[in-house]
Amino acid sequence: MNARLDRRSGTPGRAARPGPPGARPDRPRQVVAASKGTVPPGLPERLYLLAFDPSTGKVANRSRLGLLLNAAALTDLHLAGRLTDEDGRVIAATGPTSSPIAEHLLAEIQAGGRKRWKHWIERRARHAVPRVRDELERGQLIKVEAYRRFGIFPAERITLRQPLVRRQLLQAATDTLRPARLVTRVDLRDAALVVLAATGELKPVLSKEQRKQDKERLAQLAVRIGPVIPALRKAIQAQNAAHSSGG
C-alpha cells in the first residue's frame, strides 16, 4: 500500500468496557490499559478511529459515517454469529457482543422484528456518530472539546489520545491488502474494516487510487464479509439520490 495510508494519531489513557450481557448489574466496568496500545474490540469504534484524520481534526465523510458505523455494528454481530440472513432479512440470536454499540443495535433488532439489512443500516444513522464518539471518549481513546467557531457557532474539537491504536489499525489495513496474503487467510474483522472503509470512500484509510488499484481484492474480501456490504452500497446510493433531489 502506498504512502497515502495515514500513520499519524494521538495518545490515550485507559479504556473501559462493560461486561457481557447477562452479567450482574452491579458488576463494575472492566478497565483495559489503553496505554499499552489496546485496540477497541468493536468494529464501529475501530472504524471511527480510522475515519478520523489527525491532520484536520475531523472525521471523513461525516454525512455517511453513520451508515458506515451501523454497517460496522451489523458486521460485528454477523461475524460473531449474533445475526444471520434469511432471504435478505436479519435474524437475531442472543449472546455476547463485542461493544456497547453492537449490543444496543442487537437489542433494537430483537425488538424490531425481521427487517432487511438496509433498514438497520439506515436506522437512526445520524445518532450512530455521537454514540460511537462518546464511547471512545469514555474509553479515553479520544478527547472531545466543545468550542465556538468564530466565537459564534457551536463546534467540537477531537484529538486522538494514543498514536499506537490508530497506527495498529492502519497497519492491519495495509497488511490486509497485500497481494502476497491469500484472501482466505485474512482475518475477517480486518477484512471488514478495509471493505467498509473502501465502500464509504474514507480517504484517511484508502485513497481513490488505492481503491481502484485494489478493486478486485476488495471485491473478493467483500464476499467473505457477507450480506452487510451489498446493503451498505444500496443505503449509500439511496442517500446520494436523496441529496441529489434535495431530499
C-alpha positions in Angstrom: 0.0 0.0 0.0 1.3 3.4 -0.8 2.2 6.4 1.4 -1.3 7.7 1.4 -2.1 5.5 4.3 -2.0 7.9 7.2 0.2 6.9 10.2 -0.5 9.9 12.4 -2.5 9.6 15.6 -2.9 10.9 19.1 -2.5 9.4 22.8 -4.9 7.7 25.3 -5.1 6.6 28.9 -7.2 3.7 30.0 -10.2 2.2 28.2 -13.3 0.9 29.9 -15.7 -1.7 28.6 -18.9 -3.2 30.1 -19.2 -6.9 31.0 -21.0 -9.3 28.7 -24.8 -9.4 28.5 -26.3 -11.3 31.4 -23.6 -10.1 33.8 -24.7 -8.9 37.3 -25.9 -5.3 37.2 -23.6 -4.3 40.0 -20.5 -5.6 38.3 -18.0 -2.8 37.7 -16.9 -1.9 34.2 -13.8 -3.7 33.1 -10.8 -1.3 32.8 -8.3 -2.1 30.0 -4.8 -0.5 29.9 -5.1 1.5 26.7 -1.6 2.9 27.5 -0.3 -0.4 26.1 -2.0 0.2 22.8 -5.2 -1.8 23.2 -7.3 -1.7 20.1 -11.1 -1.4 21.0 -12.8 -4.7 20.3 -15.8 -3.2 18.4 -15.7 -2.7 14.7 -17.7 0.6 14.9 -15.1 2.1 17.3 -12.3 0.9 15.1 -13.9 2.3 12.0 -14.4 5.7 13.7 -10.7 5.9 14.6 -9.8 5.0 11.0 -12.2 7.6 9.7 -10.6 10.3 11.9 -8.0 12.4 10.1 -5.5 13.7 12.7 -4.2 16.3 10.2 -7.6 18.1 10.1 -9.0 17.0 13.5 -12.2 15.8 11.7 -13.8 12.5 10.6 -14.0 11.9 6.9 -17.4 11.7 5.1 -19.3 12.8 8.1 -22.6 12.7 6.1 -22.4 9.0 5.5 -20.4 8.0 8.6 -23.5 7.0 10.5 -24.4 4.5 7.8 -20.9 3.1 7.9 -20.9 2.8 11.7 -24.3 1.0 11.7 -22.9 -1.3 9.0 -19.8 -2.0 11.1 -22.0 -2.9 14.1 -24.1 -5.2 11.9 -20.9 -6.8 10.6 -19.6 -7.3 14.1 -22.8 -9.1 15.1 -22.9 -11.2 11.9 -19.3 -12.3 12.3 -20.0 -13.2 15.9 -23.0 -15.3 15.0 -25.5 -13.0 16.7 -27.1 -12.2 13.3 -28.0 -14.4 10.4 -29.5 -13.8 7.0 -32.8 -15.4 5.9 -34.0 -14.4 2.4 -32.4 -10.9 2.8 -33.8 -10.3 6.3 -31.9 -10.1 9.6 -32.5 -12.8 12.2 -31.2 -12.1 15.7 -29.8 -14.5 18.2 -28.8 -14.0 21.8 -25.3 -14.0 23.0 -22.3 -11.7 23.9 -21.4 -8.7 21.8 -18.0 -7.0 21.3 -19.1 -3.5 22.3 -21.9 -1.4 23.8 -22.6 -0.1 20.3 -23.3 -3.5 18.8 -25.2 -4.5 22.0 -27.5 -1.5 21.5 -28.2 -2.4 17.9 -28.8 -6.0 18.7 -31.5 -5.1 21.2 -33.2 -2.9 18.6 -33.1 -5.7 16.1 -34.5 -8.2 18.6 -37.4 -5.8 19.4 -37.9 -4.7 15.8 -38.6 -8.0 14.0 -37.3 -9.4 10.7 -36.3 -6.5 8.5 -33.8 -6.1 5.7 -30.2 -5.3 6.4 -30.5 -1.9 4.6 -33.2 -0.9 7.1 -30.9 -1.4 10.1 -28.0 0.4 8.3 -30.3 3.4 7.8 -31.9 3.1 11.2 -31.1 6.3 13.3 -27.8 6.5 11.4 -27.2 10.1 12.4 -27.2 9.1 16.0 -24.5 6.5 15.5 -21.7 9.0 15.1 -22.1 10.7 18.5 -22.8 7.3 20.2 -19.6 5.8 19.0 -17.7 9.1 19.6 -18.9 9.1 23.2 -17.9 5.5 23.7 -14.4 6.3 22.5 -14.3 9.3 24.8 -15.4 7.2 27.8 -12.6 4.7 26.9 -10.1 7.6 26.8 -9.1 6.9 23.3 -10.2 10.4 22.1 -10.6 13.8 23.7 -13.6 15.9 22.8 -13.6 19.7 23.5 -16.5 22.0 22.8 -15.8 25.4 21.4 -17.5 28.1 19.2 -16.3 28.6 15.6 -15.7 32.3 15.0 -16.9 32.8 18.6 -20.5 32.1 17.4 -21.2 28.6 16.0 -21.1 25.6 18.4 -18.5 23.1 17.3 -16.2 20.3 18.8 -12.6 19.7 18.6 -11.5 16.0 18.6 -8.0 14.7 19.3 -6.7 11.2 19.5 -5.1 10.3 22.8 -2.8 7.5 21.6 -0.9 7.1 18.4 -0.4 3.4 18.7 -4.0 2.4 18.4 -4.7 4.1 15.1 -1.3 3.1 13.8 -2.1 -0.6 14.5 -5.4 -0.3 12.7 -3.8 1.3 9.7 -1.1 -1.3 9.6 -3.7 -4.1 9.7 -5.4 -2.4 6.7 -2.1 -2.3 4.8 -1.4 -6.0 5.6 -4.9 -7.0 4.6 -4.5 -5.7 1.0 -1.0 -7.2 0.4 -1.2 -9.4 -2.7 1.0 -12.0 -1.1 -1.6 -12.7 1.6 -4.3 -15.2 0.5 -7.8 -13.7 0.7 -8.9 -16.8 2.6 -6.3 -16.3 5.2 -7.1 -12.7 6.1 -8.7 -12.1 9.4 -12.4 -11.4 8.8 -12.6 -8.4 11.1 -9.6 -6.8 9.5 -11.1 -7.5 6.1 -14.4 -6.0 7.2 -12.8 -2.7 8.3 -11.0 -2.3 4.9 -14.0 -3.2 2.9 -16.2 -0.8 4.9 -13.7 2.0 4.6 -13.4 1.4 0.8 -17.2 1.3 0.4 -17.6 4.5 2.3 -14.7 6.1 0.5 -12.8 7.0 3.7 -9.7 8.8 2.3 -7.8 8.7 5.6 -7.7 4.9 5.1 -7.7 4.4 1.3 -7.2 7.0 -1.4 -9.2 6.9 -4.6 -6.2 5.5 -6.4 -5.8 2.7 -3.8 -9.5 1.7 -4.1 -9.1 1.5 -7.9 -5.8 -0.4 -7.7 -7.2 -3.0 -5.1 -10.7 -3.1 -6.6 -10.6 -6.9 -7.4 -9.1 -7.8 -4.0 -11.6 -5.7 -2.2 -14.4 -7.4 -4.0 -13.0 -10.8 -3.0 -12.8 -9.7 0.6 -16.4 -8.3 0.5 -17.7 -11.8 -0.5 -16.3 -13.2 2.7 -17.9 -10.5 4.9 -21.5 -11.4 4.0 -24.7 -9.5 3.3 -23.9 -6.2 5.0 -21.7 -4.7 2.3 -24.2 -5.0 -0.6 -26.9 -3.5 1.7 -24.5 -0.7 2.6 -23.9 0.1 -1.0 -27.7 0.4 -1.5 -28.0 2.7 1.5 -25.3 5.0 0.2 -26.9 5.1 -3.2 -30.2 6.0 -1.7 -28.6 8.7 0.4 -26.8 10.1 -2.6 -30.1 10.1 -4.6 -31.9 11.9 -1.8 -29.2 14.6 -1.6 -29.2 15.0 -5.4 -33.0 15.5 -5.4 -32.8 17.9 -2.5 -34.4 15.4 -0.1 
